[in-house]
């Protein structure tokens, strides 16, 4: 497939070197329907799926490219790739150290419980995707290193934990992509949750609508999957399908629009989210167009995220001030019915930190920030300030203003 792009042999070699570090996978729908191969280098969908040589430090690419050129043994290439991977902060925001719960002294693998009301579950059979995004913050799930992977196939561990924690009102199936699983496997994880009165919603985080809408239209178990969605809704729960759309191109095909209609007909609610990514969607008009189209199709714009501090963050991130400007300018172009969207938001170690804007207070230019969600429920919704920094791309780059510490540091 890469041969369709006008690359020199050296460029292909260096792209292979990057793909040795970052996971790469695509499919016929993405390749044939979403990418403009006549304009590949300037096509955001091409960069969204195909690794680029400047996504990693040049010295790392040089080293691995040399190994590939010299036909080095596979294990030597893998060892070099792993060295680079461990430098890329494979599990940001305390996912391993802080989020994984315990039962007694035993950790429960494949679960994360960061926020009081919500448990994330990583079904083992759902830890891949129909295609991989080059900016994926869960890239470490897909590179074949066991100690970086979060997964579990023990339904009893999931249901037992949720049953013992009545404060949990929402369970999020995540990955990877749970919609890579067939209906029978998906049902195995979801159905037991419907017997728990305190579970009010089931969420499914998925890129399948963008990368493989056939999953809900023409795949052999498409109808069975939609019937499962109906059963969740009929049980009195909210089924929230958390759809990941990164670019308006992903919304344009008749197939994806039919898939959206079929999911909505089950009573499920589709909420949309994506990170703001340099060279792909760092444009206010693009976001406004996405939100308007999503609203027209019955979906609810939910989050604009800021690229996480992992993987090729240096390639994809934009300064926080620019992220806020894009959000503000897109927000101003849409009606109130689209303004359900929140952001730009950083999913950081203490919680979801929103950049509400830039203000001047007592002559000092500052960022106005707010905790949309937090490990500590007492600081949810609390506004606070940080010193203005035009180069900051993440909360760790910021220093508190008018205080010695941020609220999450107290």
C-alpha positions as CSV (number, residue, x, y, z in Angstrom):
1,X,0.0,0.0,0.0
2,X,2.8,2.4,0.8
3,X,4.0,2.0,-2.8
4,X,1.0,4.1,-3.9
5,X,2.6,7.1,-2.2
6,X,5.3,8.9,-4.2
7,X,8.2,8.1,-1.9
8,X,11.8,7.6,-2.7
9,X,13.5,4.3,-1.6
10,X,15.2,6.1,1.2
11,X,11.9,7.6,2.4
12,X,10.3,4.2,2.3
13,X,13.2,2.8,4.4
14,X,12.8,5.5,7.0
15,X,9.0,5.1,7.1
16,X,9.6,1.4,7.7
17,X,11.9,2.3,10.5
18,X,9.2,4.4,12.2
19,X,6.7,1.6,11.6
20,X,9.1,-0.7,13.5
21,X,8.5,1.4,16.6
22,X,4.9,2.7,16.3
23,X,2.2,0.2,15.5
24,X,0.9,0.3,11.9
25,X,-2.3,-1.3,10.6
26,X,-4.9,-0.3,8.0
27,X,-7.6,-1.8,5.9
28,X,-9.2,-1.6,2.4
29,X,-11.9,0.8,3.5
30,X,-9.4,3.4,4.9
31,X,-7.1,3.0,1.9
32,X,-9.7,3.1,-0.8
33,X,-12.3,5.5,0.7
34,X,-10.5,7.9,3.0
35,X,-7.1,8.7,1.5
36,X,-6.4,10.9,-1.5
37,X,-3.5,9.1,-3.1
38,X,-2.9,11.8,-5.7
39,X,-2.1,14.2,-2.9
40,X,-0.8,11.8,-0.3
41,X,1.8,14.0,1.4
42,X,-0.7,16.8,2.0
43,X,-3.6,14.5,2.8
44,X,-4.4,14.5,6.6
45,X,-5.9,11.0,6.3
46,X,-2.6,9.6,5.0
47,X,-0.8,11.1,8.0
48,X,-3.5,9.9,10.3
49,X,-2.8,6.2,9.4
50,X,0.7,5.9,7.7
51,X,3.8,6.6,9.8
52,X,6.0,9.6,8.7
53,X,9.7,9.6,9.1
54,X,9.8,12.7,11.2
55,X,7.4,11.4,13.9
56,X,10.4,10.1,15.8
57,X,13.8,11.7,16.6
58,X,16.1,11.6,13.6
59,X,18.9,9.7,15.4
60,X,16.5,6.9,16.4
61,X,15.2,6.6,12.8
62,X,18.7,6.6,11.5
63,X,19.7,3.7,13.7
64,X,16.8,1.5,12.9
65,X,16.9,2.4,9.2
66,X,20.5,1.3,9.1
67,X,19.6,-2.0,10.7
68,X,16.8,-2.6,8.2
69,X,19.0,-1.7,5.2
70,X,21.7,-4.1,6.4
71,X,19.1,-6.9,6.9
72,X,19.8,-7.2,10.6
73,X,18.2,-10.1,12.4
74,X,14.6,-9.4,13.5
75,X,15.4,-9.7,17.2
76,X,18.0,-6.9,16.8
77,X,15.6,-4.6,15.1
78,X,13.0,-5.4,17.8
79,X,15.4,-4.7,20.5
80,X,16.3,-1.3,19.0
81,X,12.6,-0.5,18.5
82,X,11.9,-1.4,22.2
83,X,14.6,1.0,23.4
84,X,12.9,3.8,21.5
85,X,9.4,2.8,22.8
86,X,10.4,3.0,26.4
87,X,11.6,6.5,25.9
88,X,8.1,7.6,24.6
89,X,6.2,7.5,27.9
90,X,4.2,4.4,26.9
91,X,1.6,4.7,29.7
92,X,0.9,8.3,30.6
93,X,-1.2,9.8,33.3
94,X,-0.5,7.2,35.9
95,X,-2.4,4.4,34.0
96,X,-0.3,1.6,35.5
97,X,0.8,3.1,38.8
98,X,-2.4,4.8,39.9
99,X,-5.4,3.6,37.9
100,X,-5.3,-0.2,38.2
101,X,-7.4,-1.3,41.2
102,X,-6.7,-4.1,43.7
103,X,-8.8,-6.9,45.3
104,X,-7.0,-7.3,48.6
105,X,-3.3,-7.5,47.7
106,X,-4.0,-8.6,44.1
107,X,-4.1,-6.1,41.3
108,X,-7.0,-6.6,38.8
109,X,-5.4,-6.5,35.4
110,X,-7.4,-5.1,32.5
111,X,-9.4,-2.6,34.7
112,X,-8.8,1.0,35.4
113,X,-10.7,3.0,38.1
114,X,-9.4,6.6,38.0
115,X,-12.7,8.4,38.6
116,X,-15.2,7.4,41.3
117,X,-18.2,6.8,39.0
118,X,-16.5,5.2,36.1
119,X,-14.6,1.9,35.5
120,X,-12.7,1.2,32.3
121,X,-12.4,-2.4,31.1
122,X,-10.0,-3.6,28.5
123,X,-11.4,-6.9,27.1
124,X,-8.6,-9.0,25.9
125,X,-10.2,-9.8,22.5
126,X,-10.7,-6.1,21.8
127,X,-7.1,-5.0,22.1
128,X,-6.5,-4.2,18.5
129,X,-8.3,-1.9,16.0
130,X,-9.5,-1.9,12.4
131,X,-6.7,0.6,11.7
132,X,-4.3,2.4,13.9
133,X,-4.0,6.2,14.3
134,X,-0.5,7.4,14.2
135,X,-1.1,9.6,17.2
136,X,-2.8,6.9,19.3
137,X,-2.2,7.4,23.0
138,X,-2.7,3.7,23.6
139,X,0.0,2.7,21.1
140,X,1.8,0.6,23.7
141,X,-1.1,-1.9,23.7
142,X,-0.2,-2.9,20.1
143,X,3.6,-3.3,20.0
144,X,3.9,-6.9,21.4
145,X,5.4,-6.0,24.8
146,X,3.5,-7.9,27.4
147,X,4.4,-5.7,30.3
148,X,2.9,-2.7,28.5
149,X,-0.4,-4.3,27.6
150,X,-3.6,-3.8,29.6
151,X,-6.1,-6.6,29.0
152,X,-8.4,-9.1,30.8
153,X,-10.8,-11.8,29.6
154,X,-12.1,-12.7,33.1
155,X,-15.8,-11.6,33.1
156,X,-16.0,-12.5,36.8
157,X,-13.3,-10.2,37.8
158,X,-15.0,-7.3,36.0
159,X,-18.5,-8.0,37.3
160,X,-17.2,-8.8,40.8
161,X,-15.3,-5.6,41.1
162,X,-18.3,-3.5,39.8
163,X,-20.7,-5.3,42.1
164,X,-18.5,-4.6,45.1
165,X,-18.3,-0.8,44.2
166,X,-21.8,0.6,44.1
167,X,-20.3,4.1,43.5
168,X,-19.6,2.9,39.9
169,X,-22.5,4.0,37.7
170,X,-20.8,3.7,34.3
171,X,-18.6,1.0,32.7
172,X,-16.5,1.9,29.7
173,X,-15.4,-0.8,27.3
174,X,-12.2,0.4,25.7
175,X,-9.1,-0.8,24.0
176,X,-7.9,-1.1,21.3
177,X,-11.4,-1.1,20.0
178,X,-14.1,-3.3,21.5
179,X,-15.9,-3.3,18.2
180,X,-13.2,-5.5,16.7
181,X,-14.9,-8.2,18.8
182,X,-17.8,-10.2,17.4
183,X,-21.3,-9.9,19.0
184,X,-21.0,-13.1,21.0
185,X,-17.8,-12.0,22.8
186,X,-19.1,-8.4,23.3
187,X,-22.3,-9.8,24.8
188,X,-20.2,-11.9,27.2
189,X,-18.8,-8.8,28.8
190,X,-21.8,-6.5,28.6
191,X,-24.8,-8.7,29.5
192,X,-23.8,-9.4,33.1
193,X,-23.6,-5.6,33.8
194,X,-27.3,-5.3,33.1
195,X,-28.2,-7.2,36.3
196,X,-26.6,-4.5,38.5
197,X,-29.0,-1.7,39.5
198,X,-26.3,0.8,40.2
199,X,-24.9,0.6,36.7
200,X,-26.7,3.4,34.9
201,X,-24.7,3.4,31.6
202,X,-22.5,1.2,29.4
203,X,-20.0,3.0,27.2
204,X,-18.2,1.7,24.1
205,X,-15.2,3.6,23.0
206,X,-14.7,2.9,19.3
207,X,-13.1,4.2,16.0
208,X,-15.1,1.6,14.0
209,X,-17.6,4.1,12.6
210,X,-14.7,6.0,11.0
211,X,-12.5,3.0,10.0
212,X,-14.9,0.1,9.4
213,X,-18.6,1.2,9.3
214,X,-19.4,-2.2,7.8
215,X,-19.3,-3.5,11.3
216,X,-22.8,-2.1,11.8
217,X,-24.2,-2.5,8.3
218,X,-22.9,-5.5,6.3
219,X,-20.7,-7.6,8.6
220,X,-22.2,-11.0,9.3
221,X,-23.1,-10.1,12.9
222,X,-24.0,-6.5,12.4
223,X,-27.7,-7.1,13.1
224,X,-26.9,-9.2,16.2
225,X,-24.7,-6.4,17.5
226,X,-27.5,-3.9,17.1
227,X,-29.9,-6.2,18.9
228,X,-27.5,-6.3,21.8
229,X,-27.4,-2.5,21.8
230,X,-31.3,-2.5,21.9
231,X,-31.2,-4.9,24.9
232,X,-28.9,-2.6,26.8
233,X,-31.3,0.3,26.2
234,X,-34.4,-1.8,27.0
235,X,-32.8,-2.7,30.3
236,X,-33.1,0.9,31.4
237,X,-29.5,1.8,30.8
238,X,-28.0,4.4,28.6
239,X,-25.8,2.9,25.9
240,X,-23.2,5.6,25.0
241,X,-21.3,4.9,21.9
242,X,-18.2,7.0,22.2
243,X,-17.3,7.5,18.5
244,X,-13.9,8.8,17.6
245,X,-13.8,11.0,14.5
246,X,-10.6,12.9,13.8
247,X,-11.5,14.6,10.5
248,X,-14.6,15.5,8.5
249,X,-13.5,13.1,5.7
250,X,-14.4,10.2,8.0
251,X,-18.0,11.4,8.1
252,X,-18.7,11.7,4.4
253,X,-19.4,8.2,3.1
254,X,-22.9,6.9,2.7
255,X,-21.8,3.8,4.5
256,X,-20.8,5.6,7.7
257,X,-24.0,7.7,7.7
258,X,-26.0,4.5,7.3
259,X,-24.1,2.9,10.2
260,X,-24.8,6.0,12.4
261,X,-28.5,5.7,11.6
262,X,-28.6,2.1,12.4
263,X,-26.9,2.6,15.8
264,X,-29.2,5.5,16.7
265,X,-32.2,3.4,15.8
266,X,-31.4,1.0,18.7
267,X,-31.8,3.9,21.2
268,X,-28.1,4.2,21.8
269,X,-26.6,7.7,22.0
270,X,-23.5,8.5,19.9
271,X,-21.1,11.0,21.4
272,X,-18.1,12.1,19.5
273,X,-14.6,13.0,20.5
274,X,-11.1,13.3,19.2
275,X,-7.8,15.0,20.0
276,X,-6.6,18.2,18.3
277,X,-3.7,17.0,16.2
278,X,-1.2,19.1,14.3
279,X,-1.2,18.6,10.5
280,X,-4.5,16.7,10.7
281,X,-7.2,18.8,12.3
282,X,-5.5,21.9,13.8
283,X,-8.0,24.1,12.1
284,X,-11.2,25.7,13.5
285,X,-13.2,25.4,10.3
286,X,-12.5,21.7,10.3
287,X,-13.8,21.2,13.8
288,X,-16.9,23.4,13.2
289,X,-17.7,21.4,10.1
290,X,-17.3,18.1,12.0
291,X,-19.5,19.2,14.9
292,X,-22.2,20.5,12.6
293,X,-22.3,17.3,10.5
294,X,-22.2,15.1,13.6
295,X,-25.2,17.1,15.1
296,X,-27.1,16.9,11.8
297,X,-26.6,13.1,11.9
298,X,-28.0,13.0,15.5
299,X,-24.6,12.6,17.3
300,X,-23.6,14.7,20.3
301,X,-20.2,16.5,20.1
302,X,-18.6,15.6,23.4
303,X,-14.8,16.3,23.7
304,X,-11.9,18.0,22.0
305,X,-8.8,16.6,23.7
306,X,-5.2,17.8,23.7
307,X,-2.7,15.3,22.4
308,X,-1.4,13.3,25.3
309,X,2.2,13.3,26.5
310,X,3.1,9.9,24.9
311,X,4.3,8.5,21.7
312,X,5.1,11.1,18.9
313,X,3.7,14.0,21.0
314,X,6.4,16.4,19.7
315,X,5.1,15.8,16.1
316,X,1.4,16.1,16.8
317,X,1.0,18.5,19.7
318,X,0.1,22.2,19.4
319,X,0.7,24.9,22.1
320,X,-2.2,25.1,24.6
321,X,-2.9,28.7,23.5
322,X,-3.3,27.6,19.9
323,X,-5.6,24.7,21.1
324,X,-7.8,27.1,22.9
325,X,-7.9,29.5,19.9
326,X,-9.0,26.6,17.6
327,X,-11.6,25.5,20.1
328,X,-12.9,29.1,20.6
329,X,-13.1,29.9,16.9
330,X,-14.8,26.6,16.1
331,X,-17.2,26.9,19.0
332,X,-18.2,30.4,17.8
333,X,-19.3,29.0,14.4
334,X,-21.8,26.4,15.7
335,X,-25.3,26.7,17.2
336,X,-26.0,26.1,20.9
337,X,-27.1,22.5,20.1
338,X,-23.5,21.7,19.1
339,X,-22.0,23.4,22.1
340,X,-22.3,20.3,24.2
341,X,-18.6,19.8,23.3
342,X,-16.0,20.4,26.0
343,X,-12.4,21.3,25.7
344,X,-9.7,21.6,24.9
345,X,-9.1,19.1,27.6
346,X,-5.9,17.4,28.9
347,X,-6.5,13.9,30.3
348,X,-3.6,14.2,32.8
349,X,-2.6,12.4,35.9
350,X,-4.9,14.4,38.3
351,X,-7.9,14.4,35.9
352,X,-9.3,16.2,32.9
353,X,-8.0,19.7,32.8
354,X,-9.8,22.1,30.5
355,X,-8.2,25.3,29.1
356,X,-11.0,27.8,29.4
357,X,-9.1,30.6,27.9
358,X,-6.4,33.3,28.3
359,X,-7.2,36.2,30.6
360,X,-5.4,39.3,32.1
361,X,-5.8,39.6,35.9
362,X,-4.2,42.5,37.8
363,X,-2.0,43.1,34.7
364,X,-0.8,39.5,34.5
365,X,-1.6,37.3,31.5
366,X,-2.7,33.8,32.7
367,X,-4.4,30.6,31.5
368,X,-7.9,30.1,33.0
369,X,-8.2,26.3,33.7
370,X,-10.8,24.1,35.2
371,X,-11.1,20.5,36.4
372,X,-13.7,18.8,34.3
373,X,-13.1,15.5,36.1
374,X,-10.6,14.5,38.8
375,X,-9.3,11.7,40.9
376,X,-10.4,13.8,43.9
377,X,-14.1,14.5,43.4
378,X,-13.8,17.6,45.6
379,X,-12.0,19.6,43.0
380,X,-14.3,18.8,40.1
381,X,-15.4,22.0,38.4
382,X,-12.9,24.1,40.3
383,X,-11.4,27.0,38.3
384,X,-7.7,27.9,38.7
385,X,-5.0,29.8,36.9
386,X,-1.6,29.1,35.5
387,X,1.1,31.5,34.3
388,X,0.8,32.2,30.6
389,X,3.4,30.3,28.5
390,X,3.1,30.5,24.8
391,X,5.1,27.3,24.3
392,X,3.3,25.0,26.9
393,X,1.8,21.9,25.3
394,X,0.8,20.0,28.5
395,X,-0.2,20.7,32.1
396,X,3.3,19.7,33.3
397,X,4.7,22.7,31.4
398,X,2.6,25.1,33.5
399,X,3.3,26.9,36.7
400,X,0.5,28.1,39.1
401,X,-0.6,31.7,39.1
402,X,-1.8,33.5,42.3
403,X,-1.1,30.4,44.3
404,X,1.9,28.2,45.3
405,X,0.3,25.0,44.0
406,X,-2.4,23.8,41.7
407,X,-5.6,22.5,43.3
408,X,-4.7,18.9,42.5
409,X,-1.3,19.4,44.3
410,X,-2.8,20.4,47.6
